[in-house]
Amino acid sequence: MTTALEAPAAPAVPARQVWRALYTHFRPHRAAVALGAVLALIGAASGLAQPLAAKALVDRLGHDEPIASILLALTALVVFGTAVEALGSYVLERTAESVVLAARRSLIGRLLRLRLPEVEKTQPGDLMSRITSDTTLLRAVTTQSVVSAATGGLSFVATLVLMGFMDPVLLGVTIGVIVLIGGAVAVLMPRIAAATRRSQEAVGRISTVLERAFGAFRTIKASGAEARETAVVDAAARDAWRHGVKSAKWQSLAGSSIGLAVQVSFLAVLGIGGARVASGATTISSLIAFLLFLFYLIEPISKLVEAATQFQVGSAAVSRILEAEALEVEEPDTGAAPDTGAAAGAGAAAPTDGGGPASVVFEDVSFRYRDDLPAVHRGVSFEVPGRGMTAFVGPSGAGKTTLFGLIERFYEATGGRVLVDGRDVREWPLAALRASIGYVEQDAPVLSGTLRENLTFAAPDAGEEEIRRVLVRARLDALVERLPEGLETVVGHRGSKLSGGERQRVAIARALLRRPRLLLLDEATSQLDAVNELALRDVVAEVARETTVLVVAHRLSTVTLADRIVVMEAGRVRAVGTHAELVEGDELYGELAATQFLATA
């Protein structure tokens, strides 16, 4: 079943790039993996000595010699080999967990620095599955498979050498059977990689549809869509199951081929070896030792097949991780620090000392979200001096909210310049630019956690007195007093335990607590009742006397307080002026104002 959430398959990542990525994850843990490999080799060596001890035991029995010492030695070898292999296994498992931790930390750090356009064209649930599910598959491929390939390969070669000393003819029979079945196993490996990749992509789709469902839980219930959404998740789960079963099928065939190879070899060796014993070409003890070596081959061959299988599974996960790492990120150190001595651009205010209200200038700015989409801004130009309130009004789709995204550098202008304090925002270090700005988004997001964590999210070092003052200014003090645990009250997923107006006031308080030089308010009072809106309108007016405030608003009560109003239409600035000037001089603003008056009445 194909859904709108199902993305087309990404092109395969070249094998060389996969190997390079695997080595990058493996390199910091080389010493621990080497220790695990040494312990595994010691355990394998003790295992190789056991058939030789068994041969000596059979020879002594044949000559009526004492066997107590041989039995003690054989027992000691078994115990020693088991203990060393257990220690080696622990070292590798611990290292594997360290690899997963490092991969997750690196990927999380990168994904949280993604550019906003990259996030908007990617499913969040799929990104989360790459962090949680795909990184888990690195556990085996970067440690256990490396050691399995090394120890398995060495043990395999050593066993063959010892078998060659025992009986070259029987060794030739064994190698012939193993090569024949090994060729069939090699054909299965690409199928395992393809099935695993599709399975991981399906797991990503499960995360995507669940993230969508829980993000609009009330809408789903109100629409009676539980059954339909369950069907979508079920389809994704079944897709993951189908590809997982297919991968398991190929892995099972690869694994069972080991037993098949040994069983066929055993029958061939038993028949040919029995004939050689009967003809006197070899001894019965040598045949027994050879057969023990043959069964011992099961372990190194299993390790080699396991390493190959783990690589195929891991390469599918690495490919998806590489795709996530290829997404474009913001570089926090880009741009130069504001230089107070630099010359301002044409028409721009001179740079300030960085401590007072910020000025904002748009110079012939054009912007489109993608090359295949129509332009959002077409030659937008205006100036906002430091201090005071500027309101942006216009029909929906005029490009008002996008102005704030360009100031914050969520997006890059495709033409013209955006200047803050006379300097192009592309020349500012991102941290310095955004530290100067307080931003209240249109939907006033509140994060899962406590009320205190949300308030101090942008100002983690804020003191109790600062928080108390901001609570009073945002008219949240009464809410905090009502809450059973005050500021430590958990607000729920996306602030579900707060009303829409309360979430907006929390967002405003969070921005004010940062003490910004530039405050951006995008419909920040749209969900407030008349009493709270009036109070917060006065707060915004008070803040505007101390800093620069830019407001996107549709309520006339907010717009009329502005020192200047920028009227936008179809991505252009239509007019700039005060309320009185624009009512008289701009037809569109006059219509908007009249509509607002009627709505208020």
C-alpha positions as CSV (number, residue, x, y, z in Angstrom):
1,M,0.0,0.0,0.0
2,T,1.5,3.4,-1.0
3,T,0.6,6.5,0.9
4,A,1.4,10.1,0.6
5,L,3.8,9.7,3.5
6,E,5.8,7.1,1.6
7,A,8.8,8.8,0.1
8,P,10.5,7.5,-3.1
9,A,13.5,5.2,-2.5
10,A,16.7,7.1,-2.3
11,P,19.6,6.2,-4.6
12,A,22.0,3.7,-3.2
13,V,25.1,5.0,-1.5
14,P,28.4,3.9,-3.1
15,A,30.1,1.0,-1.3
16,R,33.3,3.0,-0.9
17,Q,31.4,5.7,0.9
18,V,29.8,3.1,3.2
19,W,33.1,1.6,4.1
20,R,34.6,5.0,4.8
21,A,31.6,5.9,7.1
22,L,31.9,2.5,8.9
23,Y,35.6,3.2,9.5
24,T,34.8,6.7,10.8
25,H,32.6,5.1,13.5
26,F,35.1,2.3,14.1
27,R,38.3,4.4,14.3
28,P,37.9,6.0,17.8
29,H,37.4,2.5,19.3
30,R,40.2,0.7,17.6
31,A,42.1,-0.1,20.8
32,A,39.0,-1.7,22.5
33,V,38.1,-3.7,19.4
34,A,41.8,-4.9,19.1
35,L,41.6,-6.0,22.8
36,G,38.4,-7.9,22.0
37,A,40.0,-9.4,18.9
38,V,43.0,-10.6,20.9
39,L,40.8,-12.2,23.6
40,A,38.7,-13.9,20.9
41,L,41.9,-15.2,19.2
42,I,43.2,-16.6,22.4
43,G,39.8,-18.3,22.9
44,A,40.0,-19.6,19.3
45,A,43.5,-20.9,19.9
46,S,42.4,-22.8,22.9
47,G,39.7,-24.3,20.9
48,L,42.1,-25.4,18.1
49,A,44.2,-27.2,20.7
50,Q,41.3,-29.4,21.8
51,P,41.2,-31.7,18.8
52,L,45.0,-32.3,19.1
53,A,44.4,-33.1,22.8
54,A,41.6,-35.5,21.8
55,K,44.0,-37.2,19.2
56,A,46.6,-37.7,22.0
57,L,43.9,-39.1,24.2
58,V,42.8,-41.7,21.6
59,D,46.5,-42.6,21.0
60,R,47.1,-43.2,24.7
61,L,44.0,-45.3,25.0
62,G,45.2,-47.4,22.1
63,H,48.5,-48.0,23.9
64,D,47.0,-48.5,27.4
65,E,48.8,-45.4,28.7
66,P,47.4,-43.2,31.5
67,I,45.0,-40.5,30.4
68,A,44.5,-38.4,33.6
69,S,46.9,-35.6,32.6
70,I,45.4,-35.4,29.1
71,L,41.9,-35.1,30.6
72,L,43.0,-32.4,33.0
73,A,44.6,-30.5,30.2
74,L,41.5,-30.8,28.0
75,T,39.3,-29.6,30.8
76,A,41.6,-26.7,31.5
77,L,41.6,-25.7,27.8
78,V,37.8,-25.7,27.7
79,V,37.4,-23.6,30.9
80,F,40.2,-21.2,29.9
81,G,38.8,-20.8,26.4
82,T,35.3,-20.2,27.6
83,A,36.4,-17.5,30.2
84,V,38.6,-15.7,27.7
85,E,35.8,-15.6,25.0
86,A,33.3,-14.4,27.6
87,L,35.6,-11.5,28.5
88,G,36.2,-10.7,24.9
89,S,32.5,-10.7,24.2
90,Y,31.9,-8.2,27.1
91,V,34.6,-5.9,25.8
92,L,33.1,-5.9,22.3
93,E,29.5,-5.4,23.5
94,R,30.6,-2.5,25.7
95,T,32.5,-1.0,22.7
96,A,29.4,-1.5,20.5
97,E,27.2,0.5,22.9
98,S,29.9,3.2,22.8
99,V,29.8,3.3,19.0
100,V,26.0,3.6,19.1
101,L,26.2,6.4,21.7
102,A,28.8,8.3,19.7
103,A,26.8,7.9,16.4
104,R,23.6,9.1,18.1
105,R,25.3,12.2,19.7
106,S,26.8,13.1,16.4
107,L,23.6,12.7,14.4
108,I,21.5,14.5,17.0
109,G,23.9,17.4,17.1
110,R,23.8,17.7,13.3
111,L,20.0,17.3,12.9
112,L,19.3,20.0,15.5
113,R,21.4,22.3,13.3
114,L,19.6,21.6,10.1
115,R,18.5,24.5,8.0
116,L,14.8,25.2,8.2
117,P,14.1,24.4,4.5
118,E,15.7,21.0,5.0
119,V,13.4,20.3,8.0
120,E,10.4,21.4,6.1
121,K,11.0,19.0,3.2
122,T,11.8,16.0,5.5
123,Q,9.4,13.9,7.6
124,P,10.4,14.4,11.3
125,G,9.4,10.8,12.2
126,D,11.8,9.4,9.6
127,L,14.6,11.5,11.0
128,M,13.8,10.2,14.5
129,S,14.0,6.6,13.3
130,R,17.4,7.2,11.8
131,I,18.6,8.3,15.3
132,T,16.9,5.6,17.3
133,S,16.6,2.6,14.9
134,D,19.3,2.9,12.3
135,T,22.1,3.8,14.8
136,T,21.3,0.6,16.7
137,L,22.3,-1.5,13.7
138,L,25.8,0.0,13.9
139,R,26.3,-2.0,17.2
140,A,27.3,-5.2,15.5
141,V,28.8,-4.1,12.2
142,T,31.4,-1.8,13.7
143,T,32.7,-4.1,16.4
144,Q,31.5,-7.7,16.4
145,S,31.6,-8.1,12.6
146,V,35.1,-6.7,12.5
147,V,36.3,-9.1,15.1
148,S,34.3,-12.0,13.7
149,A,35.8,-11.4,10.3
150,A,39.4,-11.2,11.7
151,T,39.2,-14.1,14.2
152,G,37.0,-16.2,12.0
153,G,39.3,-15.7,9.1
154,L,42.4,-16.5,11.1
155,S,40.8,-19.5,12.8
156,F,39.5,-20.8,9.4
157,V,43.0,-20.6,7.9
158,A,44.7,-22.1,10.9
159,T,42.2,-25.0,11.0
160,L,42.7,-25.7,7.3
161,V,46.5,-25.7,7.8
162,L,46.2,-28.2,10.6
163,M,43.7,-30.3,8.6
164,G,46.2,-30.2,5.7
165,F,48.9,-31.7,8.0
166,M,46.5,-34.4,9.0
167,D,45.3,-35.4,5.5
168,P,45.7,-33.2,2.4
169,V,43.3,-35.4,0.4
170,L,40.4,-35.0,2.9
171,L,41.2,-31.3,3.1
172,G,40.7,-31.0,-0.7
173,V,37.3,-32.7,-0.3
174,T,36.3,-30.3,2.5
175,I,37.4,-27.2,0.6
176,G,35.5,-28.3,-2.5
177,V,32.2,-28.6,-0.6
178,I,32.7,-25.3,1.3
179,V,33.6,-23.3,-1.9
180,L,30.5,-24.7,-3.7
181,I,28.1,-23.7,-0.9
182,G,30.0,-20.5,-0.1
183,G,29.3,-19.2,-3.7
184,A,25.6,-19.7,-3.1
185,V,25.8,-17.7,0.1
186,A,27.6,-14.8,-1.6
187,V,24.6,-14.4,-3.9
188,L,22.3,-13.9,-0.9
189,M,24.2,-11.0,0.6
190,P,23.0,-8.2,-1.7
191,R,19.4,-9.4,-1.1
192,I,19.9,-9.1,2.7
193,A,21.1,-5.5,2.3
194,A,18.2,-4.5,0.1
195,A,15.6,-6.1,2.3
196,T,17.1,-4.5,5.5
197,R,17.2,-1.1,3.9
198,R,13.5,-1.4,2.9
199,S,12.6,-2.6,6.4
200,Q,14.4,0.4,8.0
201,E,12.6,2.8,5.6
202,A,9.3,1.2,6.6
203,V,10.2,1.7,10.3
204,G,10.8,5.3,9.5
205,R,7.4,5.6,7.9
206,I,5.9,4.1,11.1
207,S,7.6,6.9,13.1
208,T,6.3,9.5,10.6
209,V,2.7,8.5,10.8
210,L,2.8,8.2,14.6
211,E,4.4,11.6,14.9
212,R,1.6,13.0,12.6
213,A,-1.1,11.3,14.6
214,F,0.1,12.3,18.1
215,G,0.7,15.9,16.8
216,A,-2.9,16.2,15.9
217,F,-4.5,13.9,18.4
218,R,-7.6,16.1,19.2
219,T,-8.2,16.6,15.5
220,I,-8.2,12.8,14.9
221,K,-10.6,12.2,17.7
222,A,-12.9,15.1,16.7
223,S,-12.9,13.9,13.1
224,G,-13.7,10.3,14.1
225,A,-10.5,9.3,12.2
226,E,-9.1,6.8,14.7
227,A,-9.8,3.8,12.4
228,R,-8.4,5.4,9.3
229,E,-5.2,6.5,11.1
230,T,-4.9,3.1,12.6
231,A,-5.1,1.6,9.1
232,V,-2.3,3.9,7.9
233,V,0.0,2.9,10.8
234,D,-1.0,-0.7,10.3
235,A,0.0,-0.5,6.6
236,A,3.4,0.9,7.5
237,A,3.9,-1.8,10.2
238,R,2.9,-4.5,7.8
239,D,5.4,-3.1,5.2
240,A,8.2,-3.2,7.8
241,W,7.1,-6.7,8.8
242,R,7.1,-7.9,5.2
243,H,10.6,-6.6,4.5
244,G,11.9,-7.7,7.9
245,V,10.6,-11.3,7.1
246,K,12.3,-11.2,3.7
247,S,15.6,-10.1,5.3
248,A,15.2,-12.8,8.0
249,K,14.6,-15.4,5.2
250,W,17.8,-14.6,3.4
251,Q,19.8,-14.5,6.7
252,S,18.3,-17.9,7.7
253,L,19.3,-19.4,4.3
254,A,22.8,-18.0,4.7
255,G,23.1,-19.3,8.3
256,S,21.7,-22.8,7.5
257,S,24.1,-23.1,4.6
258,I,26.9,-23.4,7.2
259,G,25.4,-26.5,8.7
260,L,24.8,-27.9,5.2
261,A,28.4,-27.3,4.2
262,V,29.7,-29.1,7.3
263,Q,27.2,-31.9,7.1
264,V,28.0,-32.6,3.4
265,S,31.7,-32.3,4.2
266,F,31.3,-34.7,7.1
267,L,29.6,-37.3,4.9
268,A,32.2,-37.0,2.2
269,V,35.1,-37.1,4.7
270,L,33.6,-40.0,6.6
271,G,33.2,-42.1,3.4
272,I,36.6,-41.2,1.8
273,G,38.4,-41.2,5.2
274,G,37.0,-44.6,6.1
275,A,38.3,-46.0,2.9
276,R,41.7,-44.4,3.5
277,V,41.8,-45.9,7.1
278,A,40.9,-49.3,5.6
279,S,43.7,-49.1,3.1
280,G,46.2,-48.0,5.7
281,A,46.7,-44.5,4.2
282,T,45.8,-42.9,7.5
283,T,45.1,-43.8,11.1
284,I,41.8,-43.9,13.0
285,S,43.1,-41.3,15.4
286,S,44.0,-38.9,12.5
287,L,40.5,-39.4,11.0
288,I,38.9,-38.7,14.4
289,A,41.0,-35.5,14.8
290,F,40.2,-34.5,11.2
291,L,36.5,-34.9,11.9
292,L,36.8,-32.8,15.1
293,F,38.6,-30.1,13.1
294,L,35.8,-30.3,10.6
295,F,33.2,-29.7,13.2
296,Y,35.4,-27.0,14.7
297,L,35.2,-25.3,11.3
298,I,31.5,-24.5,12.0
299,E,32.5,-21.7,14.3
300,P,34.9,-19.8,12.1
301,I,32.7,-20.2,9.0
302,S,29.7,-19.1,11.1
303,K,31.7,-16.0,12.1
304,L,32.6,-15.2,8.5
305,V,29.0,-15.6,7.3
306,E,27.8,-13.6,10.4
307,A,30.3,-10.8,9.6
308,A,29.2,-10.7,6.0
309,T,25.5,-10.6,7.0
310,Q,26.1,-7.9,9.7
311,F,27.9,-5.8,7.1
312,Q,25.0,-6.0,4.7
313,V,22.6,-5.1,7.5
314,G,24.9,-2.3,8.8
315,S,25.5,-0.9,5.3
316,A,21.8,-0.4,4.9
317,A,21.7,1.6,8.2
318,V,24.8,3.5,7.3
319,S,23.3,4.5,4.0
320,R,20.3,6.1,5.8
321,I,22.6,7.8,8.3
322,L,24.7,9.2,5.5
323,E,21.6,10.6,3.8
324,A,20.7,12.4,7.1
325,E,24.2,13.7,7.5
326,A,24.1,15.0,3.9
327,L,21.2,17.4,4.8
328,E,22.4,21.0,4.8
329,V,23.0,22.4,8.3
330,E,23.6,25.9,9.7
331,E,27.1,26.7,10.5
332,P,27.0,28.6,13.8
333,D,30.4,30.3,13.4
334,T,29.7,31.7,9.9
335,G,29.7,35.4,9.4
336,A,31.8,38.0,11.2
337,A,31.1,39.6,14.5
338,P,29.5,43.0,14.2
339,D,32.2,45.6,13.5
340,T,31.1,49.0,14.9
341,G,33.6,50.7,12.6
342,A,32.3,49.2,9.4
343,A,30.5,51.3,6.9
344,A,26.8,50.8,6.7
345,G,25.2,49.8,3.5
346,A,23.4,52.3,1.4
347,G,20.3,53.6,3.1
348,A,21.1,51.6,6.3
349,A,21.5,52.9,9.8
350,A,25.0,52.9,11.2
351,P,25.9,49.9,13.3
352,T,25.2,50.3,17.0
353,D,27.4,49.3,19.9
354,G,25.4,46.1,20.3
355,G,23.7,47.2,23.5
356,G,20.7,49.4,22.4
357,P,17.6,48.7,20.3
358,A,18.5,47.2,16.9
359,S,17.7,48.8,13.6
360,V,16.3,46.7,10.6
361,V,16.6,47.5,6.9
362,F,15.3,45.6,3.9
363,E,17.0,46.6,0.7
364,D,15.2,45.4,-2.5
365,V,14.7,41.9,-1.0
366,S,13.3,39.1,-3.1
367,F,12.7,35.5,-1.8
368,R,11.2,32.2,-2.9
369,Y,11.1,29.0,-0.9
370,R,12.1,26.9,-3.8
371,D,13.1,27.5,-7.4
372,D,9.9,25.8,-8.6
373,L,7.6,27.9,-6.4
374,P,6.4,31.5,-7.0
375,A,8.2,34.4,-5.4
376,V,7.1,35.3,-1.9
377,H,8.9,38.7,-1.8
378,R,9.5,41.0,-4.8
379,G,11.7,43.9,-4.2
380,V,10.7,44.5,-0.5
381,S,12.3,47.7,0.9
382,F,11.7,49.5,4.2
383,E,13.6,50.9,7.2
384,V,12.9,50.4,10.9
385,P,15.0,52.6,13.2
386,G,16.1,51.5,16.7
387,R,13.3,51.7,19.3
388,G,9.6,51.9,18.7
389,M,6.9,49.6,17.2
390,T,6.4,48.8,13.6
391,A,3.4,46.8,12.5
392,F,3.1,44.8,9.3
393,V,-0.4,44.4,7.8
394,G,-1.9,43.0,4.7
395,P,-3.9,40.1,3.2
396,S,-3.0,36.5,4.0
397,G,-0.1,35.3,1.8
398,A,1.4,38.8,1.5
399,G,4.7,37.6,3.0
400,K,4.6,39.2,6.4
401,T,5.6,36.2,8.5
402,T,8.4,35.4,6.0
403,L,10.0,38.7,6.9
404,F,10.7,37.4,10.4
405,G,12.2,34.2,9.0
406,L,14.6,36.3,6.9
407,I,15.7,38.4,9.8
408,E,16.3,35.3,11.9
409,R,18.1,33.7,9.0
410,F,15.8,30.7,8.9
411,Y,15.9,31.4,5.2
412,E,18.4,33.3,2.9
413,A,17.1,36.1,0.7
414,T,17.5,35.2,-3.0
415,G,18.1,38.8,-3.8
416,G,18.8,42.1,-2.0
417,R,19.9,42.5,1.6
418,V,18.5,42.2,5.1
419,L,20.5,44.4,7.5
420,V,20.4,44.5,11.3
421,D,22.3,47.4,12.8
422,G,23.5,48.2,9.4
423,R,25.2,44.9,8.8
424,D,24.0,42.2,6.4
425,V,22.5,39.3,8.5
426,R,24.7,36.9,6.5
427,E,27.8,38.5,8.0
428,W,26.6,38.1,11.6
429,P,27.5,34.9,13.5
430,L,24.2,33.1,14.0
431,A,24.5,32.9,17.7
432,A,25.2,36.6,18.1
433,L,22.3,37.5,15.7
434,R,19.7,35.3,17.4
435,A,20.8,36.2,20.9
436,S,19.7,39.8,20.1
437,I,16.2,38.7,19.0
438,G,13.2,37.6,20.9
439,Y,10.7,35.8,18.6
440,V,7.1,34.8,19.4
441,E,5.8,32.5,16.6
442,Q,2.3,32.5,15.2
443,D,1.4,29.2,16.9
444,A,3.2,30.0,20.1
445,P,4.8,26.6,20.6
446,V,5.3,25.3,24.2
447,L,7.6,22.4,24.8
448,S,6.9,19.3,26.9
449,G,8.3,19.9,30.3
450,T,7.6,22.3,33.2
451,L,6.4,25.8,33.0
452,R,9.8,27.0,34.4
453,E,11.7,25.1,31.7
454,N,9.5,26.8,29.0
455,L,10.0,30.3,30.4
456,T,13.8,30.0,30.7
457,F,14.2,28.1,27.5
458,A,15.9,31.1,25.8
459,A,17.4,32.5,29.0
460,P,18.5,29.5,31.1
461,D,20.5,31.7,33.5
462,A,17.5,33.9,34.4
463,G,17.1,34.6,38.1
464,E,14.0,34.3,40.3
465,E,13.4,38.0,40.4
466,E,13.6,38.3,36.6
467,I,11.2,35.5,36.2
468,R,8.8,37.0,38.7
469,R,8.8,40.4,36.9
470,V,8.2,38.8,33.5
471,L,5.3,36.7,34.9
472,V,3.6,39.9,36.1
473,R,4.2,41.7,32.8
474,A,2.8,38.8,30.8
475,R,-0.1,38.4,33.3
476,L,0.9,34.8,34.1
477,D,1.3,35.4,37.9
478,A,-2.3,34.5,38.6
479,L,-1.9,31.3,36.6
480,V,1.2,30.3,38.4
481,E,-0.5,30.8,41.8
482,R,-3.4,28.6,40.7
483,L,-1.2,25.7,39.5
484,P,-0.6,23.0,42.2
485,E,3.2,23.0,41.7
486,G,3.6,26.6,40.5
487,L,6.5,27.0,38.0
488,E,7.4,23.3,38.4
489,T,4.0,22.2,36.9
490,V,4.3,20.0,33.8
491,V,2.5,21.6,30.9
492,G,2.1,18.4,28.8
493,H,3.0,17.6,25.3
494,R,3.1,20.9,23.3
495,G,1.5,22.6,26.2
496,S,-1.7,20.6,26.1
497,K,-2.5,21.4,29.7
498,L,-2.6,25.1,28.9
499,S,-5.2,27.1,27.0
500,G,-4.3,28.8,23.7
501,G,-4.2,32.2,25.3
502,E,-2.0,30.8,28.1
503,R,0.4,29.3,25.6
504,Q,0.7,32.7,23.9
505,R,1.4,34.4,27.2
506,V,4.1,31.8,28.0
507,A,5.7,32.5,24.6
508,I,5.6,36.2,25.1
509,A,7.1,35.9,28.6
510,R,9.8,33.6,27.2
511,A,10.8,36.2,24.7
512,L,10.7,39.1,27.2
513,L,12.9,37.2,29.7
514,R,15.6,37.1,27.1
515,R,15.7,41.0,27.1
516,P,16.1,41.2,23.3
517,R,17.2,44.2,21.4
518,L,14.7,43.2,18.7
519,L,11.3,41.7,19.5
520,L,9.4,39.9,16.7
521,L,5.7,39.2,17.5
522,D,3.8,37.2,14.9
523,E,0.1,37.4,15.8
524,A,1.2,37.1,19.4
525,T,-2.2,38.1,20.9
526,S,-4.6,36.4,18.4
527,Q,-5.9,33.9,21.0
528,L,-6.1,36.2,24.0
529,D,-9.4,37.5,25.5
530,A,-10.1,41.2,25.5
531,V,-8.9,41.8,29.0
532,N,-5.6,40.1,28.6
533,E,-5.1,41.5,25.1
534,L,-5.5,45.0,26.5
535,A,-3.0,44.3,29.2
536,L,-0.4,42.8,27.0
537,R,-0.9,45.5,24.4
538,D,0.2,48.0,27.1
539,V,3.2,45.7,27.9
540,V,4.2,45.7,24.2
541,A,3.9,49.4,24.0
542,E,6.0,49.7,27.1
543,V,8.7,47.4,25.7
544,A,8.7,49.4,22.5
545,R,10.0,52.4,24.4
546,E,13.0,50.3,25.4
547,T,13.7,48.2,22.3
548,T,12.7,47.6,18.7
549,V,9.4,45.8,18.2
550,L,8.1,44.3,14.9
551,V,4.5,43.1,14.9
552,V,2.5,41.1,12.4
553,A,-1.0,41.8,13.4
554,H,-4.6,41.6,12.0
555,R,-6.3,43.3,15.0
556,L,-6.8,47.0,14.6
557,S,-6.3,47.6,18.3
558,T,-2.7,46.4,18.0
559,V,-2.0,48.1,14.7
560,T,-3.1,51.6,15.8
561,L,-0.4,51.6,18.6
562,A,2.4,51.3,16.1
563,D,4.8,54.2,15.4
564,R,4.8,53.1,11.8
565,I,2.8,50.6,9.7
566,V,4.1,48.7,6.7
567,V,1.3,47.6,4.3
568,M,2.1,44.6,2.2
569,E,0.4,43.0,-0.8
570,A,1.5,40.2,-3.1
571,G,5.0,40.2,-1.8
572,R,5.6,43.9,-2.1
573,V,5.5,46.9,0.2
574,R,2.5,48.9,-0.8
575,A,2.7,51.8,1.7
576,V,4.3,53.0,4.9
577,G,2.9,55.4,7.4
578,T,0.9,56.0,10.5
579,H,-2.7,54.7,11.0
580,A,-4.1,58.2,10.3
581,E,-2.0,58.7,7.2
582,L,-2.7,55.3,5.7
583,V,-6.5,55.5,6.3
584,E,-6.5,58.6,4.2
585,G,-3.8,57.7,1.7
586,D,-4.0,53.9,1.0
587,E,-7.1,52.3,-0.3
588,L,-6.2,48.7,0.8
589,Y,-5.4,49.8,4.3
590,G,-8.6,51.8,4.5
591,E,-10.5,48.7,3.5
592,L,-8.7,46.5,6.1
593,A,-9.3,49.1,8.8
594,A,-13.0,49.4,7.9
595,T,-13.4,45.7,8.0
596,Q,-11.7,45.6,11.4
597,F,-14.0,48.3,12.8
598,L,-17.0,46.4,11.6
599,A,-15.7,43.1,13.1
600,T,-15.1,44.9,16.4
601,A,-18.5,46.5,16.4
